[in-house]
Every structure is written in structure tokens, then in C-alpha cells.
């Protein structure tokens, strides 16, 4: 299927997997596909930005709307559980990492200084910084591929149908955006509502920019 995607559309889909991993989501849904698209600067994405759907605003909206897996549609939850995803571990990870921040610790005392001849002092060497941790996706086996949710897969299937309806031979970013914007996707709708809009006005704005009739 992906061989029919343009390079930008393919990159956006690949980016959606990375976004899901960084959010601690062991699945790729339409909400992650939207995040993958928002880094692009083509016409359909500019319509989203005018409505306040930017990467910076939408990313925390996805995290809140997904609610550690509780925000998933029942169909998606059942499919992920059947694929071996531990949604309880996802929820536990979400609650642990999104808990209110603890008070800042008291500043550490100044490093001890060692006396050297002639009154010179040398500060003790600071402790080395810890190595950055790799991305851990809860509920998923290491190195496992993230599955698409039924809603995420349907969005890609819809993009293909949009392409065919427009008599095009490649799936572009515009096709993917329009494939995503289906009223039946409740999680996508809730995440858009968190940035002040919804599926229908976004779809109308995208179609207007593309010179089409909604």
C-alpha cells in the first residue's frame, strides 16, 4: 500500500510511529497520523494551522485525549488487547509519568574544595551526567512494531479512496488529511476539540484551500 504514497506522505506516516513511541503509546492511531502530518508545510496543513491545530498545540491534546489508553474506542482497545498489547501497563506508565511534578529539591551544597600548595584550591570534579534513556513503550515487547488501530487503518484506507475518487495515481498529504477527517473517529474529534476546533470545520477548511466542495 505505501508504495503509492508520495515521499512526503510516506515520511509523515513514518513520523507518526515515532510520535506514538515518544508519547508512550504502543499503537498508531489517527491521532498519531495527524501529528505526523503537522510537521509538514503544504497547503492542507496550513489550513489546520489557521484553526489552531499546530504541532505544538496538538501534541499535548493527543496525550490528554488518549488518557493512557482509556480514551481509545472500545473497538481499538479490543484489537490492541488481541494483538498482545498490555493496556494496563500503558495506563500505569501514563499515571506515573504524568503525575504532578514534585517540589524542586533543595540546591546541593557547593562541591568540596581541595587545598593545594600556596593557598590555591581546586574544586572537586562534578559527577558525570547520566546517559540519556532510550524510548520505552509500555505494554509492548522490545523492538516490536507498533500496530495500527482499526481507526488508524481505516484512515489510511480512506486516503486511498480519496485518491481514487480524485482520479489521482499517488496518495498525497492532502489525501491522508482528508482520510483522517471522518466524523466517526471520536478520539481524533476529542483531541481537536482540545485545541478549539473539530473534524467538520477542519475538513471544510482543508477542502476550501484545495478548491473543492465539502
Secondary structure as UniProt FT lines:
FT   HELIX           2..4
FT   HELIX           7..22
FT   TURN            23..24
FT   STRAND          27..28
FT   HELIX           30..37
FT   TURN            38..39
FT   HELIX           43..50
FT   TURN            51..52
FT   HELIX           55..66
FT   HELIX           67..69
FT   TURN            70..71
FT   HELIX           74..82
FT   TURN            83..84
FT   HELIX           87..97
FT   STRAND          113..115
FT   HELIX           117..119
FT   STRAND          121..123
FT   TURN            138..139
FT   TURN            142..143
FT   STRAND          147..148
FT   HELIX           150..165
FT   TURN            166..167
FT   HELIX           173..180
FT   TURN            183..184
FT   HELIX           186..193
FT   TURN            194..196
FT   HELIX           199..209
FT   TURN            210..211
//
